[in-house]
């Protein structure tokens, strides 16, 4: 990957990050769509351990 390509990818990532982090709603929607959080704000089973109780995310 050339420096130019690297910088282009970096700019795309920065733009996407800014879009996702623009609001709590957009951040939550991203985490749900990525399968990290449930719609209620809890971690999905894949991201918890059996000994880790599920607790809602405090906003």
Beta strands, then each sheet from edge to edge (+ up, - down):
end
